[in-house]
Amino acid sequence: MKKSMLIAASALMIAGMTSCKKEYTCTCTTTTGYSSSNPVLYPALPDETTSNTTTFEAKKSESEENCKKMAIDYGQPTTLTSSVPTGFDANFNIIYENLISTITITETCKI
């Protein structure tokens, strides 16, 4: 009888602890990528990665849900078009080349 009550009490304690609030750390990682239509004129920059953390004190499911909500949707890549001088013609007029640069930002957040 004592043994079965001990097992029941242990089960209740374990069940109670699984639903209690704990601290969970949400880490959001942002990666910025750069590309160029002419890498000779304008070399692509290396990707930049930054991260930040936020601590939640809640149930795990609530913390995961709140963490996912923190990710920012940056939408489509941003494209910049610029004219870059590349030299001169025979009459010393500046020759321009259109250069397209693309910036892509993605962010993910997880516990």
VMD Tcl script that builds the backbone (N, CA, C; Angstrom):
set m [mol new atoms 333]
animate dup $m
set s [atomselect $m all]
$s set {name element resname resid chain x y z} {
  {N N MET 1 A 0.823 -1.189 0.000}
  {CA C MET 1 A 0.000 0.000 0.000}
  {C C MET 1 A 0.868 1.255 0.000}
  {N N LYS 2 A 1.911 1.235 0.877}
  {CA C LYS 2 A 2.802 2.389 0.929}
  {C C LYS 2 A 3.517 2.588 -0.399}
  {N N LYS 3 A 3.902 1.478 -1.000}
  {CA C LYS 3 A 4.638 1.534 -2.257}
  {C C LYS 3 A 3.773 2.144 -3.373}
  {N N SER 4 A 2.497 1.750 -3.452}
  {CA C SER 4 A 1.612 2.275 -4.486}
  {C C SER 4 A 1.310 3.757 -4.251}
  {N N MET 5 A 1.200 4.163 -2.981}
  {CA C MET 5 A 0.976 5.582 -2.681}
  {C C MET 5 A 2.211 6.409 -3.016}
  {N N LEU 6 A 3.396 5.851 -2.779}
  {CA C LEU 6 A 4.635 6.528 -3.111}
  {C C LEU 6 A 4.756 6.719 -4.621}
  {N N ILE 7 A 4.401 5.698 -5.367}
  {CA C ILE 7 A 4.443 5.788 -6.837}
  {C C ILE 7 A 3.428 6.814 -7.329}
  {N N ALA 8 A 2.242 6.819 -6.761}
  {CA C ALA 8 A 1.201 7.774 -7.152}
  {C C ALA 8 A 1.641 9.206 -6.828}
  {N N ALA 9 A 2.230 9.400 -5.661}
  {CA C ALA 9 A 2.697 10.736 -5.276}
  {C C ALA 9 A 3.815 11.200 -6.198}
  {N N SER 10 A 4.713 10.296 -6.547}
  {CA C SER 10 A 5.797 10.635 -7.472}
  {C C SER 10 A 5.252 11.019 -8.840}
  {N N ALA 11 A 4.267 10.276 -9.315}
  {CA C ALA 11 A 3.658 10.567 -10.616}
  {C C ALA 11 A 2.993 11.938 -10.609}
  {N N LEU 12 A 2.301 12.265 -9.514}
  {CA C LEU 12 A 1.670 13.578 -9.410}
  {C C LEU 12 A 2.705 14.699 -9.401}
  {N N MET 13 A 3.806 14.497 -8.715}
  {CA C MET 13 A 4.859 15.518 -8.674}
  {C C MET 13 A 5.457 15.728 -10.058}
  {N N ILE 14 A 5.716 14.650 -10.762}
  {CA C ILE 14 A 6.288 14.759 -12.102}
  {C C ILE 14 A 5.301 15.443 -13.039}
  {N N ALA 15 A 4.039 15.061 -12.978}
  {CA C ALA 15 A 3.009 15.680 -13.821}
  {C C ALA 15 A 2.868 17.158 -13.490}
  {N N GLY 16 A 2.942 17.499 -12.218}
  {CA C GLY 16 A 2.837 18.905 -11.810}
  {C C GLY 16 A 4.005 19.730 -12.289}
  {N N MET 17 A 5.187 19.139 -12.298}
  {CA C MET 17 A 6.385 19.892 -12.715}
  {C C MET 17 A 6.412 20.123 -14.223}
  {N N THR 18 A 5.807 19.244 -14.997}
  {CA C THR 18 A 5.854 19.415 -16.445}
  {C C THR 18 A 4.993 20.582 -16.903}
  {N N SER 19 A 3.992 20.956 -16.135}
  {CA C SER 19 A 3.139 22.064 -16.549}
  {C C SER 19 A 3.508 23.375 -15.862}
  {N N CYS 20 A 4.540 23.365 -15.027}
  {CA C CYS 20 A 4.914 24.596 -14.347}
  {C C CYS 20 A 5.723 25.497 -15.276}
  {N N LYS 21 A 5.818 26.748 -14.894}
  {CA C LYS 21 A 6.543 27.711 -15.710}
  {C C LYS 21 A 8.041 27.582 -15.459}
  {N N LYS 22 A 8.786 27.673 -16.542}
  {CA C LYS 22 A 10.238 27.630 -16.468}
  {C C LYS 22 A 10.774 28.750 -17.337}
  {N N GLU 23 A 12.064 28.990 -17.237}
  {CA C GLU 23 A 12.694 29.977 -18.104}
  {C C GLU 23 A 13.163 29.310 -19.384}
  {N N TYR 24 A 12.762 29.872 -20.509}
  {CA C TYR 24 A 13.194 29.392 -21.815}
  {C C TYR 24 A 13.837 30.554 -22.548}
  {N N THR 25 A 14.932 30.275 -23.220}
  {CA C THR 25 A 15.657 31.309 -23.953}
  {C C THR 25 A 15.345 31.189 -25.436}
  {N N CYS 26 A 14.860 32.286 -25.994}
  {CA C CYS 26 A 14.551 32.359 -27.418}
  {C C CYS 26 A 15.721 33.066 -28.106}
  {N N THR 27 A 16.288 32.416 -29.112}
  {CA C THR 27 A 17.396 33.006 -29.856}
  {C C THR 27 A 16.936 33.306 -31.277}
  {N N CYS 28 A 17.051 34.576 -31.663}
  {CA C CYS 28 A 16.698 35.002 -33.016}
  {C C CYS 28 A 17.995 35.284 -33.778}
  {N N THR 29 A 18.120 34.659 -34.938}
  {CA C THR 29 A 19.304 34.820 -35.770}
  {C C THR 29 A 18.903 35.513 -37.069}
  {N N THR 30 A 19.589 36.612 -37.374}
  {CA C THR 30 A 19.323 37.378 -38.589}
  {C C THR 30 A 20.525 37.252 -39.511}
  {N N THR 31 A 20.274 36.836 -40.743}
  {CA C THR 31 A 21.340 36.707 -41.735}
  {C C THR 31 A 21.056 37.661 -42.891}
  {N N THR 32 A 22.044 38.469 -43.220}
  {CA C THR 32 A 21.932 39.409 -44.335}
  {C C THR 32 A 22.906 38.968 -45.408}
  {N N GLY 33 A 22.378 38.719 -46.607}
  {CA C GLY 33 A 23.200 38.287 -47.734}
  {C C GLY 33 A 23.230 39.344 -48.820}
  {N N TYR 34 A 24.354 39.498 -49.465}
  {CA C TYR 34 A 24.534 40.500 -50.509}
  {C C TYR 34 A 24.980 39.808 -51.791}
  {N N SER 35 A 24.472 40.280 -52.917}
  {CA C SER 35 A 24.946 39.781 -54.205}
  {C C SER 35 A 24.978 40.939 -55.195}
  {N N SER 36 A 25.687 40.742 -56.293}
  {CA C SER 36 A 25.873 41.788 -57.283}
  {C C SER 36 A 25.753 41.193 -58.681}
  {N N SER 37 A 25.238 41.995 -59.622}
  {CA C SER 37 A 25.126 41.520 -61.005}
  {C C SER 37 A 26.479 41.500 -61.698}
  {N N ASN 38 A 27.444 42.231 -61.174}
  {CA C ASN 38 A 28.793 42.232 -61.739}
  {C C ASN 38 A 29.799 42.170 -60.592}
  {N N PRO 39 A 30.172 40.969 -60.174}
  {CA C PRO 39 A 31.081 40.837 -59.030}
  {C C PRO 39 A 32.467 41.430 -59.269}
  {N N VAL 40 A 32.842 41.674 -60.531}
  {CA C VAL 40 A 34.145 42.287 -60.808}
  {C C VAL 40 A 34.124 43.761 -60.412}
  {N N LEU 41 A 33.050 44.457 -60.776}
  {CA C LEU 41 A 32.932 45.876 -60.417}
  {C C LEU 41 A 32.577 46.071 -58.948}
  {N N TYR 42 A 31.669 45.245 -58.488}
  {CA C TYR 42 A 31.193 45.374 -57.115}
  {C C TYR 42 A 31.125 43.982 -56.495}
  {N N PRO 43 A 32.189 43.560 -55.844}
  {CA C PRO 43 A 32.205 42.212 -55.266}
  {C C PRO 43 A 31.114 42.035 -54.208}
  {N N ALA 44 A 30.552 40.850 -54.172}
  {CA C ALA 44 A 29.547 40.552 -53.153}
  {C C ALA 44 A 30.207 40.578 -51.784}
  {N N LEU 45 A 29.504 41.151 -50.836}
  {CA C LEU 45 A 30.019 41.205 -49.470}
  {C C LEU 45 A 29.739 39.876 -48.768}
  {N N PRO 46 A 30.526 39.531 -47.780}
  {CA C PRO 46 A 30.224 38.293 -47.038}
  {C C PRO 46 A 28.910 38.442 -46.258}
  {N N ASP 47 A 28.236 37.332 -46.049}
  {CA C ASP 47 A 26.998 37.352 -45.276}
  {C C ASP 47 A 27.290 37.832 -43.858}
  {N N GLU 48 A 26.357 38.597 -43.326}
  {CA C GLU 48 A 26.464 39.063 -41.944}
  {C C GLU 48 A 25.411 38.328 -41.114}
  {N N THR 49 A 25.828 37.810 -39.972}
  {CA C THR 49 A 24.893 37.110 -39.094}
  {C C THR 49 A 24.950 37.738 -37.711}
  {N N THR 50 A 23.786 38.081 -37.196}
  {CA C THR 50 A 23.679 38.600 -35.836}
  {C C THR 50 A 22.624 37.782 -35.100}
  {N N SER 51 A 22.730 37.751 -33.796}
  {CA C SER 51 A 21.705 37.046 -33.019}
  {C C SER 51 A 21.459 37.794 -31.715}
  {N N ASN 52 A 20.236 37.648 -31.220}
  {CA C ASN 52 A 19.899 38.202 -29.919}
  {C C ASN 52 A 19.028 37.202 -29.186}
  {N N THR 53 A 19.004 37.306 -27.891}
  {CA C THR 53 A 18.248 36.352 -27.087}
  {C C THR 53 A 17.244 37.079 -26.203}
  {N N THR 54 A 16.141 36.405 -25.952}
  {CA C THR 54 A 15.100 36.891 -25.055}
  {C C THR 54 A 14.705 35.723 -24.164}
  {N N THR 55 A 14.487 35.986 -22.899}
  {CA C THR 55 A 14.113 34.928 -21.958}
  {C C THR 55 A 12.632 35.051 -21.626}
  {N N PHE 56 A 11.931 33.929 -21.723}
  {CA C PHE 56 A 10.520 33.864 -21.348}
  {C C PHE 56 A 10.393 32.999 -20.111}
  {N N GLU 57 A 9.512 33.373 -19.211}
  {CA C GLU 57 A 9.186 32.509 -18.082}
  {C C GLU 57 A 7.732 32.100 -18.271}
  {N N ALA 58 A 7.562 30.935 -18.855}
  {CA C ALA 58 A 6.221 30.435 -19.179}
  {C C ALA 58 A 6.310 28.944 -19.431}
  {N N LYS 59 A 5.173 28.354 -19.793}
  {CA C LYS 59 A 5.183 26.961 -20.197}
  {C C LYS 59 A 5.942 26.856 -21.511}
  {N N LYS 60 A 6.470 25.679 -21.783}
  {CA C LYS 60 A 7.289 25.510 -22.983}
  {C C LYS 60 A 6.502 25.822 -24.250}
  {N N SER 61 A 5.275 25.341 -24.347}
  {CA C SER 61 A 4.481 25.580 -25.558}
  {C C SER 61 A 4.214 27.074 -25.755}
  {N N GLU 62 A 3.933 27.799 -24.669}
  {CA C GLU 62 A 3.708 29.244 -24.761}
  {C C GLU 62 A 4.997 29.961 -25.156}
  {N N SER 63 A 6.112 29.529 -24.589}
  {CA C SER 63 A 7.398 30.148 -24.902}
  {C C SER 63 A 7.763 29.936 -26.369}
  {N N GLU 64 A 7.539 28.713 -26.871}
  {CA C GLU 64 A 7.842 28.436 -28.279}
  {C C GLU 64 A 6.975 29.280 -29.197}
  {N N GLU 65 A 5.695 29.422 -28.853}
  {CA C GLU 65 A 4.774 30.220 -29.664}
  {C C GLU 65 A 5.197 31.693 -29.678}
  {N N ASN 66 A 5.518 32.238 -28.498}
  {CA C ASN 66 A 5.957 33.632 -28.415}
  {C C ASN 66 A 7.277 33.845 -29.142}
  {N N CYS 67 A 8.145 32.862 -29.081}
  {CA C CYS 67 A 9.435 32.959 -29.755}
  {C C CYS 67 A 9.244 33.016 -31.271}
  {N N LYS 68 A 8.375 32.164 -31.811}
  {CA C LYS 68 A 8.117 32.160 -33.252}
  {C C LYS 68 A 7.553 33.501 -33.718}
  {N N LYS 69 A 6.742 34.140 -32.877}
  {CA C LYS 69 A 6.143 35.432 -33.219}
  {C C LYS 69 A 7.186 36.551 -33.316}
  {N N MET 70 A 8.347 36.353 -32.686}
  {CA C MET 70 A 9.378 37.395 -32.685}
  {C C MET 70 A 10.116 37.501 -34.019}
  {N N ALA 71 A 10.047 36.462 -34.846}
  {CA C ALA 71 A 10.746 36.485 -36.133}
  {C C ALA 71 A 10.093 37.524 -37.043}
  {N N ILE 72 A 10.912 38.349 -37.650}
  {CA C ILE 72 A 10.427 39.400 -38.544}
  {C C ILE 72 A 10.428 38.867 -39.969}
  {N N ASP 73 A 9.333 39.107 -40.676}
  {CA C ASP 73 A 9.246 38.721 -42.083}
  {C C ASP 73 A 9.686 39.933 -42.912}
  {N N TYR 74 A 10.858 39.838 -43.521}
  {CA C TYR 74 A 11.391 40.951 -44.296}
  {C C TYR 74 A 10.876 40.963 -45.730}
  {N N GLY 75 A 10.061 39.994 -46.088}
  {CA C GLY 75 A 9.488 39.961 -47.428}
  {C C GLY 75 A 10.513 39.587 -48.480}
  {N N GLN 76 A 10.310 40.100 -49.679}
  {CA C GLN 76 A 11.175 39.788 -50.811}
  {C C GLN 76 A 12.538 40.460 -50.670}
  {N N PRO 77 A 13.536 39.957 -51.377}
  {CA C PRO 77 A 14.841 40.627 -51.367}
  {C C PRO 77 A 14.726 42.055 -51.898}
  {N N THR 78 A 15.580 42.928 -51.414}
  {CA C THR 78 A 15.616 44.315 -51.866}
  {C C THR 78 A 16.636 44.437 -52.988}
  {N N THR 79 A 16.232 45.048 -54.092}
  {CA C THR 79 A 17.114 45.198 -55.237}
  {C C THR 79 A 17.415 46.676 -55.441}
  {N N LEU 80 A 18.682 46.996 -55.553}
  {CA C LEU 80 A 19.124 48.370 -55.804}
  {C C LEU 80 A 19.810 48.419 -57.159}
  {N N THR 81 A 19.427 49.395 -57.980}
  {CA C THR 81 A 20.062 49.559 -59.279}
  {C C THR 81 A 20.808 50.886 -59.272}
  {N N SER 82 A 22.057 50.843 -59.679}
  {CA C SER 82 A 22.849 52.072 -59.739}
  {C C SER 82 A 23.702 52.055 -60.998}
  {N N SER 83 A 24.039 53.246 -61.459}
  {CA C SER 83 A 24.923 53.382 -62.620}
  {C C SER 83 A 26.336 53.628 -62.112}
  {N N VAL 84 A 27.248 52.795 -62.555}
  {CA C VAL 84 A 28.629 52.876 -62.097}
  {C C VAL 84 A 29.504 53.302 -63.275}
  {N N PRO 85 A 30.318 54.364 -63.100}
  {CA C PRO 85 A 31.213 54.744 -64.191}
  {C C PRO 85 A 32.294 53.681 -64.395}
  {N N THR 86 A 32.468 53.265 -65.650}
  {CA C THR 86 A 33.449 52.213 -65.941}
  {C C THR 86 A 34.587 52.680 -66.845}
  {N N GLY 87 A 34.521 53.899 -67.311}
  {CA C GLY 87 A 35.591 54.395 -68.181}
  {C C GLY 87 A 35.106 55.541 -69.051}
  {N N PHE 88 A 35.864 55.817 -70.119}
  {CA C PHE 88 A 35.545 56.914 -71.029}
  {C C PHE 88 A 35.514 56.393 -72.460}
  {N N ASP 89 A 34.677 57.030 -73.295}
  {CA C ASP 89 A 34.684 56.675 -74.710}
  {C C ASP 89 A 35.733 57.520 -75.434}
  {N N ALA 90 A 35.755 57.470 -76.766}
  {CA C ALA 90 A 36.767 58.194 -77.552}
  {C C ALA 90 A 36.655 59.704 -77.401}
  {N N ASN 91 A 35.460 60.196 -77.072}
  {CA C ASN 91 A 35.254 61.652 -76.898}
  {C C ASN 91 A 35.310 62.058 -75.426}
  {N N PHE 92 A 35.819 61.216 -74.599}
  {CA C PHE 92 A 35.951 61.444 -73.151}
  {C C PHE 92 A 34.612 61.615 -72.435}
  {N N ASN 93 A 33.595 60.972 -72.961}
  {CA C ASN 93 A 32.315 60.900 -72.253}
  {C C ASN 93 A 32.374 59.685 -71.322}
  {N N ILE 94 A 31.799 59.860 -70.171}
  {CA C ILE 94 A 31.836 58.778 -69.195}
  {C C ILE 94 A 30.915 57.647 -69.638}
  {N N ILE 95 A 31.428 56.423 -69.556}
  {CA C ILE 95 A 30.646 55.237 -69.859}
  {C C ILE 95 A 30.144 54.665 -68.528}
  {N N TYR 96 A 28.831 54.433 -68.465}
  {CA C TYR 96 A 28.214 53.903 -67.255}
  {C C TYR 96 A 27.727 52.481 -67.503}
  {N N GLU 97 A 27.770 51.674 -66.466}
  {CA C GLU 97 A 27.188 50.337 -66.518}
  {C C GLU 97 A 26.172 50.230 -65.391}
  {N N ASN 98 A 25.000 49.708 -65.739}
  {CA C ASN 98 A 23.988 49.499 -64.704}
  {C C ASN 98 A 24.397 48.298 -63.855}
  {N N LEU 99 A 24.346 48.500 -62.578}
  {CA C LEU 99 A 24.746 47.462 -61.628}
  {C C LEU 99 A 23.560 47.179 -60.724}
  {N N ILE 100 A 23.224 45.928 -60.566}
  {CA C ILE 100 A 22.105 45.537 -59.704}
  {C C ILE 100 A 22.666 44.824 -58.477}
  {N N SER 101 A 22.360 45.375 -57.311}
  {CA C SER 101 A 22.764 44.768 -56.039}
  {C C SER 101 A 21.509 44.236 -55.355}
  {N N THR 102 A 21.632 43.075 -54.749}
  {CA C THR 102 A 20.488 42.463 -54.068}
  {C C THR 102 A 20.859 42.205 -52.616}
  {N N ILE 103 A 19.955 42.610 -51.736}
  {CA C ILE 103 A 20.142 42.386 -50.297}
  {C C ILE 103 A 18.994 41.492 -49.826}
  {N N THR 104 A 19.339 40.389 -49.188}
  {CA C THR 104 A 18.332 39.459 -48.671}
  {C C THR 104 A 18.519 39.323 -47.163}
  {N N ILE 105 A 17.438 39.516 -46.427}
  {CA C ILE 105 A 17.499 39.410 -44.962}
  {C C ILE 105 A 16.520 38.326 -44.530}
  {N N THR 106 A 17.002 37.356 -43.779}
  {CA C THR 106 A 16.137 36.317 -43.227}
  {C C THR 106 A 16.367 36.237 -41.729}
  {N N GLU 107 A 15.312 35.938 -41.017}
  {CA C GLU 107 A 15.418 35.826 -39.561}
  {C C GLU 107 A 14.651 34.600 -39.089}
  {N N THR 108 A 15.261 33.846 -38.192}
  {CA C THR 108 A 14.613 32.701 -37.571}
  {C C THR 108 A 14.747 32.815 -36.063}
  {N N CYS 109 A 13.727 32.392 -35.372}
  {CA C CYS 109 A 13.739 32.404 -33.908}
  {C C CYS 109 A 13.340 31.029 -33.401}
  {N N LYS 110 A 14.108 30.521 -32.439}
  {CA C LYS 110 A 13.768 29.221 -31.852}
  {C C LYS 110 A 14.268 29.125 -30.429}
  {N N ILE 111 A 13.625 28.256 -29.678}
  {CA C ILE 111 A 13.982 28.010 -28.272}
  {C C ILE 111 A 15.213 27.140 -28.244}
}
mol reanalyze $m
mol bondsrecalc $m
mol representation Tube
mol addrep $m
